[in-house]
Amino acid sequence: MHLSARKCQGTLGFGRNQVRKASAPGGSVNIAALAELLGEINGPVIIIGNAGEVNSGHFDNLTALADLRDAHPGGAWLHVDGAFGLFAGTSPRFAHLSLGIERADSVASDAHKWLNVPYDSGFAFVRDAAILQEAFLASGEYRGGPVCLDRKSALISGALPVVVR
């Protein structure tokens, strides 16, 4: 797990101590060990898979991770860290490594690693845009209703634009 994912969990209020790790011999997660770990958790979980792990370059079995997500009775979200390996899917030689990534709930990557752009050029794909919209809605009696805190909606609604990096 990349250190940024652990930091995000703390920032979002989940607590950094809520992270549970499954074994990952050689850099790829042990699916059986993860399944056993998930069996011990009754509530919702976030499963973070790697498409090109930062230290080893290994890919997790994303199809198996999506199957575990689908089977978890408490509900689960599958996020794929594709910082190094997202673009493997564009190569006939390496596309097999990213099989299953299309089933992820979210995928993040860093453009600076592959596209020769500034360091802070990260991006994410999220399957359900409504979830993001709900997360960034803000309301207050003085506003007369909810305001979506993203640049496009803020400009359309006449609200002050939010600085977006």
GUTORZA-63177 format. One record per residue (C-alpha): x negated, y, z negated; residue number from 1; residue in one letter. Coordinates in Angstrom, 2 decimals. Each point is the difference from the previous one (the first is absolute). Example, Ala and Ser with C-alpha at 12.3 -4.5 7.8 and 13.67 -1.06 7.14 Angstrom:
% GUTORZA-63177
PT	-12.30	-4.50	-7.80	1	A
PT	-1.37	3.44	0.66	2	S
% end
This chain:
% GUTORZA-63177
PT	0.00	0.00	0.00	1	M
PT	-1.40	3.34	1.04	2	H
PT	-0.53	2.44	-2.84	3	L
PT	2.43	2.46	1.60	4	S
PT	2.86	-2.50	-0.40	5	A
PT	-0.72	-0.35	-3.73	6	R
PT	-0.15	3.78	-0.35	7	K
PT	3.31	0.38	1.86	8	C
PT	1.68	-2.43	-2.36	9	Q
PT	-1.09	2.11	-2.96	10	G
PT	1.06	3.23	1.69	11	T
PT	3.43	-1.42	0.86	12	L
PT	0.58	-0.96	-3.62	13	G
PT	-0.28	-3.77	0.36	14	F
PT	-3.08	-0.03	-2.20	15	G
PT	-3.39	-1.28	1.00	16	R
PT	0.33	-2.91	-2.41	17	N
PT	2.90	-1.45	1.99	18	Q
PT	-2.34	-1.20	2.74	19	V
PT	-0.41	-3.76	0.19	20	R
PT	-2.54	-1.50	2.35	21	K
PT	0.09	-3.34	1.74	22	A
PT	-3.28	-1.67	0.86	23	S
PT	-1.49	0.94	3.35	24	A
PT	-2.90	-2.31	0.73	25	P
PT	-2.09	1.38	2.82	26	G
PT	2.15	3.11	0.22	27	G
PT	3.40	-1.46	1.02	28	S
PT	2.72	-0.52	-2.60	29	V
PT	0.72	-3.56	-1.09	30	N
PT	3.68	-0.36	1.01	31	I
PT	0.70	-2.87	-2.44	32	A
PT	-1.49	2.00	-2.90	33	A
PT	2.06	3.05	0.97	34	L
PT	3.17	-2.10	0.21	35	A
PT	-0.69	-1.35	-3.49	36	E
PT	-0.61	3.52	-1.32	37	L
PT	3.22	1.29	1.59	38	L
PT	1.88	-2.89	-1.63	39	G
PT	-0.91	1.49	-3.39	40	E
PT	1.58	3.38	0.84	41	I
PT	3.76	0.38	-0.25	42	N
PT	0.38	3.55	1.23	43	G
PT	-0.92	1.90	3.14	44	P
PT	-3.59	-0.02	1.22	45	V
PT	-2.24	1.71	2.53	46	I
PT	-2.19	-2.39	1.95	47	I
PT	-3.05	1.62	1.56	48	I
PT	-1.61	-1.87	2.84	49	G
PT	-3.13	0.85	1.93	50	N
PT	-0.54	0.25	3.72	51	A
PT	-3.76	0.31	-0.08	52	G
PT	-1.00	0.05	-3.68	53	E
PT	-2.35	2.90	-0.74	54	V
PT	-2.97	-2.07	-1.26	55	N
PT	0.22	-3.20	2.04	56	S
PT	2.14	0.87	3.02	57	G
PT	2.20	-3.03	-0.71	58	H
PT	3.68	-0.06	0.88	59	F
PT	2.68	-1.40	-2.27	60	D
PT	2.57	-2.35	1.48	61	N
PT	2.61	2.72	0.53	62	L
PT	2.69	-2.43	1.17	63	T
PT	-0.35	-1.99	-3.23	64	A
PT	0.09	3.21	-2.05	65	L
PT	3.21	1.05	1.75	66	A
PT	1.48	-3.44	-0.73	67	D
PT	-0.88	0.43	-3.70	68	L
PT	1.59	3.45	0.05	69	R
PT	3.18	-1.40	1.52	70	D
PT	0.17	-2.83	-2.55	71	A
PT	-0.62	2.05	-3.15	72	H
PT	3.29	0.03	-1.92	73	P
PT	-0.72	3.30	-1.77	74	G
PT	-0.48	1.89	3.25	75	G
PT	-3.33	0.95	1.52	76	A
PT	-1.68	2.56	2.23	77	W
PT	-2.84	-1.04	2.30	78	L
PT	-2.61	2.67	0.65	79	H
PT	-2.94	-0.67	2.31	80	V
PT	-3.24	1.91	-0.32	81	D
PT	-1.08	0.19	3.62	82	G
PT	-2.80	2.54	-0.42	83	A
PT	-2.53	-2.21	1.74	84	F
PT	2.07	-2.56	1.85	85	G
PT	3.21	1.58	1.24	86	L
PT	-1.43	0.51	3.46	87	F
PT	-1.05	-3.65	0.33	88	A
PT	3.48	-0.57	1.38	89	G
PT	-0.93	1.94	3.13	90	T
PT	-2.70	-2.49	0.95	91	S
PT	0.92	-3.32	1.61	92	P
PT	-3.06	-1.47	-1.71	93	R
PT	1.03	1.04	-3.53	94	F
PT	3.80	0.48	0.18	95	A
PT	0.61	-3.33	-1.76	96	H
PT	-1.51	1.49	-3.17	97	L
PT	2.86	2.46	-0.40	98	S
PT	2.88	-2.42	0.64	99	L
PT	2.82	0.76	-2.41	100	G
PT	-0.88	3.66	-0.46	101	I
PT	3.25	0.92	1.77	102	E
PT	1.88	-1.47	-2.98	103	R
PT	-1.60	2.38	-2.52	104	A
PT	2.10	2.63	-1.73	105	D
PT	-2.87	2.47	0.33	106	S
PT	-3.42	0.11	1.62	107	V
PT	-2.68	2.61	-0.64	108	A
PT	-3.17	0.71	1.92	109	S
PT	-2.79	2.54	0.26	110	D
PT	-0.47	1.62	3.38	111	A
PT	-3.51	1.13	-0.87	112	H
PT	-1.23	-3.58	0.00	113	K
PT	0.92	-0.65	3.63	114	W
PT	1.20	3.11	1.78	115	L
PT	-2.90	2.40	-0.64	116	N
PT	2.11	2.58	-1.83	117	V
PT	-0.49	1.83	-3.34	118	P
PT	-0.35	-2.04	-3.18	119	Y
PT	3.39	0.91	-1.49	120	D
PT	1.99	-1.28	2.99	121	S
PT	1.92	-2.84	-1.57	122	G
PT	3.45	-1.11	1.06	123	F
PT	2.70	-2.50	-0.91	124	A
PT	2.80	-1.80	1.75	125	F
PT	3.10	-0.78	-2.06	126	V
PT	2.71	-2.35	1.21	127	R
PT	2.92	1.86	-1.60	128	D
PT	-0.28	3.77	0.43	129	A
PT	3.03	0.52	-2.27	130	A
PT	-2.04	-1.23	-2.97	131	I
PT	-2.58	2.72	0.61	132	L
PT	2.64	2.64	0.47	133	Q
PT	1.63	-0.99	-3.29	134	E
PT	-3.35	0.07	-1.79	135	A
PT	-0.70	3.55	1.17	136	F
PT	3.43	1.49	-0.60	137	L
PT	0.14	2.69	-2.63	138	A
PT	3.12	1.62	-1.31	139	S
PT	0.99	2.68	-2.43	140	G
PT	3.14	1.94	-0.76	141	E
PT	-1.67	3.20	1.22	142	Y
PT	-0.67	-1.61	3.42	143	R
PT	3.61	-0.91	0.70	144	G
PT	-0.89	-3.57	0.87	145	G
PT	-2.92	-2.27	0.80	146	P
PT	-2.97	1.16	2.03	147	V
PT	-2.25	-2.42	1.83	148	C
PT	-3.61	0.78	-0.76	149	L
PT	-1.60	-0.74	3.32	150	D
PT	-1.18	2.54	2.55	151	R
PT	2.54	-0.75	2.74	152	K
PT	3.05	0.00	-2.26	153	S
PT	-1.25	2.99	-2.00	154	A
PT	-0.38	2.07	3.13	155	L
PT	3.40	-1.07	1.34	156	I
PT	1.81	0.69	-3.28	157	S
PT	-1.70	3.37	-0.52	158	G
PT	-1.72	-1.12	-3.20	159	A
PT	-3.57	1.02	-0.64	160	L
PT	-2.30	-2.29	1.98	161	P
PT	-2.11	-2.43	-1.99	162	V
PT	-3.70	-0.12	0.79	163	V
PT	-0.70	-3.38	1.57	164	V
PT	-3.54	-1.19	0.55	165	R
% end
